[in-house]
Amino acid sequence: ANQLAALATAGVPVAVVEAGQHGLGGLFRGVVASLRARPVDIVHTHGYKANIVGGLAGRWVGIRWFIRTEHGYTEPFEGIDRLKMALYKGIDSLFGRFATQWIIAVSHEMYMRLARSFPRDRVAFIQNGIVLDRVVPTASSTAVRSQFGLTDRTPVFGTAGRLVPVKGVEYFLYAARGILDVVPDARFFVVGD
């Protein structure tokens, strides 16, 4: 919501089409209507559903340029959901191969994986980044350490993000176990939802 407000404030036209309220057909119609309402030259998508719907809707209205960003791997599924995801990923892969001009990877590992599946000259690596000047702490490190009963000398390690299997939090926990063997007073924080 904050990013949409920032875009609108900057004068960038924003249209939101809620996927959950309309089903795929309604989502497709909403995206088509949004694309027809303004001059659009490039469709940029992220995620298999957006890639498919955005690709179809963009082609439907005559847009020629498509870019997609790949941030990570899909969540693991079981049963019928696994079959549905395999179908979605197959369609998504076809759009990536035949209807997308550029695919952006946000990590070197993702770039290498995509370069094996798609023409390498259409895969670009643009690393995620944080503009540290814009990060404003809401409390000092001393105050946060005090809140958790830690001294200024206590080694602290942390990870933050969605707590889902694809994020690999288990690797952080595995590393924590190894670090504790060497640095027994270290503390570890996992932050997310």
Backbone torsions as a table, in degrees:
resi	resn	phi	psi	omega
1	ALA	NA	-40.9	179.9
2	ASN	-65.0	-38.9	179.7
3	GLN	-66.6	-39.6	178.1
4	LEU	-64.3	-42.0	178.3
5	ALA	-63.5	-40.7	179.4
6	ALA	-64.0	-41.3	177.1
7	LEU	-63.0	-46.6	179.9
8	ALA	-61.3	-41.1	178.4
9	THR	-62.6	-35.3	179.7
10	ALA	-79.0	-0.1	178.5
11	GLY	87.1	12.5	178.6
12	VAL	-87.8	121.4	178.9
13	PRO	-61.9	133.5	-178.0
14	VAL	-125.4	132.1	173.6
15	ALA	-129.7	129.4	179.8
16	VAL	-109.5	125.6	175.0
17	VAL	-117.1	109.3	-176.8
18	GLU	-74.1	121.6	-177.7
19	ALA	-69.6	-41.1	-173.0
20	GLY	-67.9	-24.7	-174.4
21	GLN	-84.3	-22.4	-169.1
22	HIS	-119.8	-6.3	-173.4
23	GLY	71.5	176.9	-177.4
24	LEU	-64.1	-39.4	179.7
25	GLY	-63.9	-45.2	178.1
26	GLY	-66.2	-37.3	177.1
27	LEU	-62.3	-45.8	178.7
28	PHE	-59.2	-48.5	179.8
29	ARG	-61.5	-39.9	179.3
30	GLY	-65.0	-41.0	179.5
31	VAL	-69.1	-41.2	176.8
32	VAL	-58.4	-48.0	180.0
33	ALA	-60.6	-41.4	179.6
34	SER	-64.9	-42.6	-179.9
35	LEU	-67.7	-33.8	178.8
36	ARG	-75.0	-21.4	-174.5
37	ALA	-77.2	-11.6	-177.1
38	ARG	-149.9	159.6	177.9
39	PRO	-73.6	114.7	-179.0
40	VAL	-122.2	129.5	178.7
41	ASP	-106.0	-28.6	-175.4
42	ILE	-132.7	136.2	171.4
43	VAL	-108.4	125.3	179.2
44	HIS	-117.8	123.2	-175.3
45	THR	-126.0	165.9	176.1
46	HIS	-147.3	123.8	179.1
47	GLY	100.7	147.8	-173.0
48	TYR	-58.7	-41.8	-178.1
49	LYS	-67.6	-45.2	178.0
50	ALA	-64.5	-38.2	178.9
51	ASN	-61.5	-43.6	-177.9
52	ILE	-71.7	-53.3	-177.5
53	VAL	-65.5	-45.3	179.1
54	GLY	-63.6	-39.4	178.0
55	GLY	-64.5	-47.4	178.9
56	LEU	-64.4	-47.3	-178.1
57	ALA	-64.0	-43.0	179.3
58	GLY	-62.7	-43.4	176.9
59	ARG	-63.6	-38.3	-178.6
60	TRP	-58.9	-38.1	-177.9
61	VAL	-96.9	2.9	172.7
62	GLY	93.8	15.0	177.3
63	ILE	-73.8	140.5	-174.2
64	ARG	-105.9	-18.4	-172.7
65	TRP	-114.9	126.8	-177.8
66	PHE	-131.5	131.5	176.9
67	ILE	-126.9	142.3	175.3
68	ARG	-132.7	150.1	176.7
69	THR	-115.4	131.9	177.8
70	GLU	-108.5	118.4	-177.7
71	HIS	-99.6	-26.3	-176.1
72	GLY	-175.9	-162.9	-177.5
73	TYR	-94.3	157.9	177.2
74	THR	-77.6	155.3	178.6
75	GLU	-66.6	150.0	176.4
76	PRO	-73.7	140.9	179.5
77	PHE	-124.1	162.6	179.2
78	GLU	-128.7	157.8	172.8
79	GLY	61.3	-138.7	-177.0
80	ILE	-62.9	-32.8	178.2
81	ASP	-63.7	-33.4	177.0
82	ARG	-65.3	-40.9	177.6
83	LEU	-66.0	-43.2	178.4
84	LYS	-61.3	-42.3	-179.8
85	MET	-65.4	-37.9	177.7
86	ALA	-61.7	-39.9	177.0
87	LEU	-64.9	-48.4	178.6
88	TYR	-58.0	-45.4	-178.1
89	LYS	-66.2	-34.6	176.5
90	GLY	-64.0	-46.0	177.7
91	ILE	-63.8	-44.0	179.1
92	ASP	-58.6	-42.6	179.6
93	SER	-63.4	-39.7	176.5
94	LEU	-61.3	-44.4	177.9
95	PHE	-62.7	-40.7	178.8
96	GLY	-62.1	-38.6	-176.9
97	ARG	-77.6	-41.6	-169.6
98	PHE	-111.3	-11.7	-174.2
99	ALA	-131.2	10.4	-178.1
100	THR	-122.7	129.8	-178.7
101	GLN	-81.8	-37.0	-178.3
102	TRP	-136.7	140.9	173.7
103	ILE	-123.0	122.8	-177.7
104	ILE	-100.9	127.7	174.4
105	ALA	-104.3	140.4	-176.9
106	VAL	-101.8	5.4	173.8
107	SER	-145.0	157.5	179.9
108	HIS	-64.4	-40.0	178.0
109	GLU	-59.6	-44.4	179.0
110	MET	-64.7	-39.6	177.9
111	TYR	-58.8	-48.2	-178.7
112	MET	-62.6	-40.6	179.3
113	ARG	-64.8	-44.9	-179.3
114	LEU	-68.1	-36.0	-179.7
115	ALA	-66.2	-20.5	174.6
116	ARG	-80.7	-22.2	-175.0
117	SER	-103.1	-23.2	-176.4
118	PHE	-129.2	161.2	177.4
119	PRO	-55.5	125.5	-173.6
120	ARG	-58.1	-32.4	-177.7
121	ASP	-73.3	-4.1	177.0
122	ARG	-109.6	5.3	179.4
123	VAL	-110.4	127.7	179.6
124	ALA	-120.1	149.8	178.8
125	PHE	-110.4	113.4	175.3
126	ILE	-127.4	106.5	-173.6
127	GLN	-70.4	139.7	172.0
128	ASN	-58.2	148.5	179.1
129	GLY	-150.4	163.8	177.5
130	ILE	-126.1	130.8	174.4
131	VAL	-83.4	101.1	-172.7
132	LEU	-62.4	-26.2	178.2
133	ASP	-64.2	-22.5	-179.1
134	ARG	-90.8	-9.6	180.0
135	VAL	-85.0	115.0	-178.0
136	VAL	-113.8	111.0	179.2
137	PRO	-63.5	143.3	178.1
138	THR	-93.8	-9.0	176.7
139	ALA	-153.1	153.4	178.5
140	SER	-73.0	158.0	177.8
141	SER	-63.0	-33.2	178.0
142	THR	-63.8	-42.2	179.8
143	ALA	-66.3	-40.9	179.7
144	VAL	-66.9	-44.4	177.8
145	ARG	-59.8	-42.9	179.5
146	SER	-62.2	-41.2	179.4
147	GLN	-57.5	-33.4	-178.5
148	PHE	-102.6	11.2	177.2
149	GLY	70.5	31.6	-178.7
150	LEU	-108.2	145.3	175.2
151	THR	-86.7	172.1	177.2
152	ASP	-68.1	-16.3	-178.0
153	ARG	-97.1	-6.0	-179.4
154	THR	-72.7	122.0	176.3
155	PRO	-67.9	129.2	-177.0
156	VAL	-124.2	132.8	177.4
157	PHE	-125.8	147.2	179.6
158	GLY	-153.0	164.4	174.0
159	THR	-141.8	147.5	-179.6
160	ALA	-137.7	140.3	178.0
161	GLY	158.3	-174.8	175.8
162	ARG	-66.4	136.6	-179.6
163	LEU	-91.9	76.9	-179.8
164	VAL	-131.0	154.4	-175.1
165	PRO	-53.3	-38.5	-174.3
166	VAL	-65.6	-17.7	179.0
167	LYS	-79.5	-14.3	173.7
168	GLY	70.5	33.8	179.4
169	VAL	-58.7	-26.5	179.6
170	GLU	-61.1	-28.6	177.9
171	TYR	-70.2	-37.2	175.1
172	PHE	-62.3	-44.4	179.9
173	LEU	-66.1	-38.6	176.8
174	TYR	-62.3	-44.9	178.4
175	ALA	-64.5	-37.3	179.1
176	ALA	-59.7	-43.3	179.0
177	ARG	-59.4	-43.8	179.2
178	GLY	-66.2	-40.0	179.1
179	ILE	-65.7	-40.7	179.7
180	LEU	-61.2	-29.6	177.0
181	ASP	-64.1	-28.8	-177.2
182	VAL	-102.0	-35.4	-177.6
183	VAL	-126.1	82.3	-172.1
184	PRO	-64.4	-20.8	-179.9
185	ASP	-91.6	4.1	178.2
186	ALA	-65.3	150.5	176.9
187	ARG	-126.9	151.2	-172.9
188	PHE	-131.2	138.2	179.4
189	PHE	-124.8	133.4	172.5
190	VAL	-116.0	119.1	-175.7
191	VAL	-120.8	130.1	177.1
192	GLY	166.5	-171.6	179.1
193	ASP	-135.8	NA	NA
